[in-house]
């Protein structure tokens, strides 16, 4: 396709999308899908006709100016990082092609912004438009990418051969390679903190880590990571391991290593994950340590599972937690951020019909969904480097972990989506029955350390803040909220020794998150030190560190990180 043909079709594309009738059809479909949730209502005019006309006029004016610049051999300025290499501006045709693409993208985004609909439907429209725009970038195609073309010449065709090899290998794997997966072995150069598996059942293994101090706090720490990822995000390397840091602070750390379910576990429910995993882990840690109360920590959905388990135990008059730490976790699901684009009645009903009564939610589907949230960084950049330029992905532990997918049992996953994400029932006292008990988060009797990341696109920090009034609602002063810089993962994995980023603290907890932020003070470095002090304040006296892991009833089974974490999703 020539540049002229490309731009002619693109201009026609933009003008077509400015037609309110196109959006009317899209949003009528979305209204039908979302109507059972009562979130759409009357749509009315979806794009104001005057605004649509103004956008068209502005577009045509800018496009004409761009054409004039090209005719005058004036190379347009390009600031987008995807086109930062000199090759994009060394030829006016390539530069014009990029400038026209960016112009089209800008106006399509503006049109999506003008759609008059509910916030949930509008977000879906904007997400769909952005996915399309990211996919058709000139950087993603050999015929329109001068970097890739030049590399073919420079390498005498080797880059093209390598690109084909990479693409065929990824087709066989069923995913785009983001890291050199041969460079890492779990237990060898990731997840290396020393410990022993001291308990296991079908759903999880329980790891007890070896002390690194002569004395430890009498109350141990139980860590419940997310079950949609492998636990070793909290134990990647010794220098950035939250697990090791907890041990170094004088805590006896236990951790839940979730199974990677196959078809044999396709009947497991949310109740099983609460009763047979989280509650079972709590009881085993109590028995091994001889402590009635323990410190507890949940990360992401692990925090949701842990808080639910503690509420179930409270309904049984059990109060095992001396403290509760929630890291980027949702208890109030009224704002689920960009993940809202995947949540509606139609999509959940489809999952329920397919796997709700038995089956497995494939880990690769999770990986694809999360990658699509940052498609330029996690999809198209690798298409360009791996396939078009024939480069081999470097070794990167975080991306290796990101690609190590985990399945979920269908019944458990569907219950979670419907009752929490769709219906937002967990925050309503007594609305949900889990493991035979009415769930009321307010009955959890433990001080809470609640952490959120300011740029988190999976758990919006304001939604995480809502937990401050769901745990200890009558005494929110028992809780502490800390806001870290960066996103869902990088904000959490931020060791003090790195001296990177910052965090915000404010001991006062007003009802509104933004009011809390206005009164907060930015602190340099890592929030881990604040958490360590909170933990120490609820950990009891110091005692001699245990010489061996487990107990007579729970002898060591195998060295950490155990078998379960090494099982790959099929």
N, C-alpha and C positions, 0 to 999 in steps of 0.2 A: 504494500500500500504506500503510495507517495505521501509526502507531508501534506500536499494540497488536498488530496482525497481524505486523508485522516482528519484534517481540520474542518473540511466541509461537512463530513459526517458527524463530527463532534459538535459543531455548531447546530446542526439540525437536531441532534440528540438533546442539547441543552434547551432549545426552543420547545421541543416536544414535552420535556419534563416541566416546562413552565405552564403547560396546559393544566388548569385545575382539574379537568376531567380525569387525567391520569392519576392524580393524587386521590380523587374521589373514589375511584375503583379500589385503589390500594387500601384506603382507610375504611371503606365499607367492609372489606375483608377483615381488617384488624378489629373493627367494631364487632363483627360476628364472633370472632375468636375470643375477644375480651369481655363481651357483654355479660357473661355469667358472673364476672368479678365486680360488675358495677363500676368500672373504672373509666368508661369511655363517654357515655351520655350522648347528648346531641352534638353532632360534629359541626353542623352549619357549613358555612363557606370555609373551605380548607386553606385556600390561599386568597388573600384579598386581591381582587382583580387589579386595583390600582398599583399595589405593590408588585404583582407579577409583571405588569406592563413596565414599571420602573426598572425592575431587574433586567428585563429583556433589553430595554433601551440602554442601560448602563453596560450590559454585556456587549452589545453590538458596537457601542462607541469604543470600548477598550479593545475589542477584537479588530476593529478597523485601524486603530492606532498601531496595534501590533503588526498588522499587515504592511502598513506604511513603513514601519521601522525595518521590516524584512526587505522591502523593496529598496530601501536606502542602504542596505547592508549594515544596519545598526544592530549589533548583538544585544539582546535584552539581558538585563541583570537577573540572575537566578540565585536565590538564597536557600532553597530547599536542600537539606544535607544529602538527599538521594542523588543529587546532580552536582555535587561539589567538585568532582574531578575535572581537571582542565579540558578533557576530551569533549565534555558537553558544551563548552563555549568556544572551542577552537573552530567549530564549523557552524556557520549561521543557520543552516538548515536544522541541525540537531537542537541548537539553542531555541529556535523558533518553535520547534515541535514541543519542547519542554514548556516553554512559556505559554503556549496555547493550551497544553494539558492543564497547567496550573490555573490558568484563567477559567477553563471549563470547570475544574474542580471547585474553585472558589465560588462560582455562581451556583453550581448545583448544591453546595453546602448552604449557601444563603437561602436558596429556595426551600430546602428542607427545614431550615430554621423558621420559615414563615408559615409552615403548616399549622393550621388551627385545629388542634386536637388535644386530647389528654396528654399529660407529661409522659405517661408510659408508652402510648402509641407513637407520640412524637419521637421519643428516644429510639423506638424500633425503626422508624423511617430514617432517622439520621444514621443509625448504625448500618442499615442496609445500603444507603447511599455511600457511606464511607468505605464499606467493604468493596463495593463496585469500583470506586475511584482508586483505591489502593491496588486493586487487581489489574487495572488497565494502565498503570504507570508505564511510560516508555522505558524505564529501567528494567522492566520485567521481560522484555522481548529482545531476542538477539538482533532482529532487523532494525530496531530503534535504539540500541544501546551501543554507543561508540566505544565505551571502555572494553566491552566484551569483544567487539570486532577487532580492536587494536591488539588485544591480547592474543587472539588467534594468529594474527600476523607475526607478532613478536615471538611466539612460541612455536611457530611453523606448524600450527594445527594441533599441538599437544593439548592446549587448554580445551579445545573442542572435544577431543577424545576423552579427556578426563571428566569433562562435564557430562558426557553421555554415560560413562561408567558410573559416576555418582548418581545420576538420575535413575539408571536401571537398578542400582543397589538399593536406593530409597524406595523404589516401586516394590521391590521384593520385601522390604521391611514394612512397608505401609505407612511410612512417615518420613518427613524431611529431617535429615541429620543436622543437628545444631552443634554437636561436639564430637570429638574423637572418642567414641564409646569404648574403644579398646584400651584407652589410657587409664581406665579406672576399674578397680575391683573392690566391691563393698567388703569392708573388713581388712583390706590391705592398705589402701591409700585414701579411702573415705570411710566414715563411721569406725574410727579406730580407737575411741576411748575404751579403756579396758574394763571388762565386767563379765558377768555370767547371766545366762538365762536361768531363772529360778522357778518359773511356772509357765505352762502353756496349755491352751485348749485349742479348739478349732478356729477361734477368732483372733487370738493374739498370743504373743509371747511376752513375758514380763522380764525385763533386764534389770539387774542390780549392778550398779557401777562400783568399781573398786575405789575405796577412799584414797585421797591424795594428801590428807592431813592426819596428824596423830590423834586429834580429837574431832568429833563431829557433833552437830546439833542432835539432840535426842529425838526430835521429830523429823522423820525423813521427808523427802520431796517426791511426789509422784507426778510424772509428766505424761499427759495424754495428747499426742500429736494428731494431726488430721489423718483420717482414714482414706482420704482421696489422694494422698501422696505418701511416699516412703518417709519414715521418721528421720532419716539422716540429714535432712535439711538443718536439723538442730545439732548435727555432729559431723559436718563436712570435713573440716580440717582442725587440728588441735588449736590453731590460733583464732578460729572463728566459731568454735563449738560452744553453744549455750549449755549443753550437757556438761562438758568439761569445766566450764566456768562455775556452774553450780557445785560441782564436786570440789573444785579448788577453794570455794568459799566455805567449805566445811560442812557440806550437806551430804547425807546418804541419798543418792539419787536413784530412783526407780523409773523405768520408762516402758510404756506400752508400745510394742512393735506389732502392728496390725498384720493380719494375714492378707494375702492377695487372692481373693475368692475366685474359685472356678465353679463349674456347673454343680459340683457336689455341695456347695454352700449357697446355691441359688435360691434357697427358701428362707434365708435368714432375714429377720425383721429388725426394725428400729428397737423394739423391745429386747431382742437378743443382744444388740450392741450395748444397750444400757445395762441389762441384768447380767449377762454372761461375759461381758468384757469390762466396762468401766467399774461397775460395782464389785465384780469379782476381783479386779486389780486392787481396788481400795482395801478390800478385806484381806487379801494376801499380804499387802504391805503392812497392814496393821498387825497381822500375826507374826510376820518375820521380825518386825521392829519391836514388837511388844508395846506399841504405843496406841492408845485409844484414838488420838487425833494425829493427823499428818498434814503437811502442806501439800497443796494440789495446784497443778498448772495445766491449762488447756490451750492449745494453739488452733486458731481457725475453727473448723468444724469439731475439732477435738475439744475446744472450749464449750461448744454447744452441747456435745455429748456429756462432758464432765458436769456442767451445771444442771443438766436434766437428771443425771444420776444422783447428784447431791440433793435435788428436790425430791426425788423418789425416796431416798433414804430418810429425808426429813419427815416425809409422810408416814414413815415407819418408826419415827422417833429415834432415828440414828443421826448423829451429827459428827461425822468423822473428820471434817476439815477444820484445821486450825487457821487456815487461810486459803483463799482461792485467787489464783492469777489467771486472767483471761488475756490472751494475746490475739489481737485482730480477730475477735470472735463476735458473732451475731447472736443476740438473744431477742432483740426487737428487729423484726424483718420488714418493717414498714418502708425502709429505704434500702434496697439491695444493689444500688448503683447500676453499673452497666450490665450486670448479670440479669437485670430485668428483661433484657431483650430475648432471653431464653425461657422466660417464665410466663406462661399463660395457660388457660384451661385446655386449649387444643393440644399444645405440646405435652402437657402433663398427662392428659387422657391417652395420648398416643403411647407414651411410655408405660402407663399402667396396663394398657391392653397388651403390650408386647412382653413386658417383664414384671408387671406388678404382682403376679401370682406365682412367679418362679422364673428364674433366669438371672443373667448377669448384665450389669451396665458396664460396657467395655471401657477400660482405661484409655484407649486411643481416642474415644469420643470426648472424654474430659480434656485430653491434651489438645485436640483440635479446637474445642470450644474456647479454652483459655488462650490458645495461640491467636485465635481470631480477634480477641480483644485488643491485641497489639500486633496486628498482622504485618505492618511494615517492618517491625523489629524481629518478630518471631517466625515469619513465613517468607515474605518477599525478599528480605535481605539475603536469606539463604538460597532462594531460587537464583538470585543474581550471582552470588559468590560461588555456590556449589556447582550449578548447572551451566550458567552462561560464561563464567570465567574459569571454570574447571579447578577451583581451589578446594582443598580438603579442609574440613572444619578443624579448628585447633582443639586441644584438650582444655576443657573448662568444667570444673567440678559442679558448679551451679546448674549449667545447662545439661550436664550428664544426669543430675538428679531430676531436672525438669522433664526429661524424656523417659524416666523410669516409671512408667505408668502403673496405676493400681485400679483394679476392677472394684465394683461394689455389687452386693446382692440386689437384685431388682426390687423385691418387696421393701427392703430397707430404704433404698434410694427413692422410690416413688412416694413412700410415706413422708420422708424428709421434705421432698419437693412440695407436696400438696399441703401438709399441715404446717410447715414452717415458712417456706418461701412464698407460697401462693396465698394461704389463709392467715398467716402471721398469728398463729394460735399459742405459741409458747409463752408469750408475755401475758396472756390472759389467765389469771388464777383459776385453776380447776377446769379449764376448757378441755385440756388433753388428759387422757389416761394412758400412762406408760408403765409397763411392768406391774399392772394391777393397781396403780396409785394415781390419784389426781395430782397433777403437777402444779405446784405453786412456788415460783422462784423466790418469793418473799420469805419463805420458810427456811431458806438456807441461812444458817447462823454462823457466818464467818466473815472477817474483814476481806475485802476484795481489792486487788491491784489490777486495774484495767488499763491495758495498753492499746493504742491505735496508731496507725501510720497516716500521716497527713495526706499523702498522695496515693493512698490505697484505692484502687479501682475495683477491688473485689468486696472489701468491707469498708464502706465509707466511714471516715472517722466519727462523723456525727452520729451514725447509727451505732457504732461501738460505744459512744458516750452514753447512749440511752441505757446501757446496762447499769450505770451508776445509780439509777432509780428503780431498777428491777431487783437488784441484790441489796438487802438492807434498806428498803424504801422508807422505813420510819426513822432510820438512823444513817442517812447517806454519808455522814461524816466518818463512818467506819471505813469507807472506801477511799481509794486513791486512784486518780486518773492521770495518765501520762501520755503525751502525744509526741511521737517521734517523727523525724524527717524521713523522706523517701516513701517507698511503696510497701506492698503486702509482705514481701520476703526481705528485701534489702533493709527495710526499717527494723525488722525483728533481728536479723543477723547482723548486729552492729557492735562488735566487741570493744571494750574500753581501750585496749592497747592500740587499736587502729587510729584512735583520735579523729574519727570522721563524723560528719554530720552534726546534728544537735537534737535537742528535744525540748518540749515545753512542759512546765509544771505549774500547778496552781492548787493549793490545798483546799480552796473553797470550791464547792460543787453546786453552782446554780442549776436551775432546771433546764436551761437552754445551753446547748453546746457552744454556740457562738459567744454567749456571755462569758462562758468559762475561758475561751481563748482570749477575749479582750483583757481579762485579768491575769493571764498566764505570763510567765517569765521564760524567755528562751535561755537554755543552758547549753554550753558547748559539750560535745562528746556524746557518750553512750548513756542511754537510760538504764543499762544493766546495773549500774552501781546503785541507783535508786531502788530497783527491784531487790537487789541483794540485801539492802538495809531493811526493806519491808519484810523480806523472808526471815531474816535473823530475828526480827522483833516478834515473830510468831513461831519460832522453832524450838523454844525451850532452852534448857541448860546444855552445856557442853558435856559430852561423855566420851569415853575411849572409843576410837573407831573400831568397827567390827573387823576381826581378822579374816573371816571367811564369809562368802556370800550365802544367802539363803538361811535355812534352818534344818533341823532334823526332819520336819514334815515336808519342807520344800528344799531339797538338796539341789545343787547346781546341775543343770541338764547339759549345757554346752556353752562355750565361750561366746561373748557378745561379738558381733551383732546378732548372732543366731541365724537359723535357716530361713525364717519367714521373710526377712527383708531381702533375701537374695532371689526370691521367686519372681519371675517376670510375668507380666500380663501377656496372655496369648493374643 
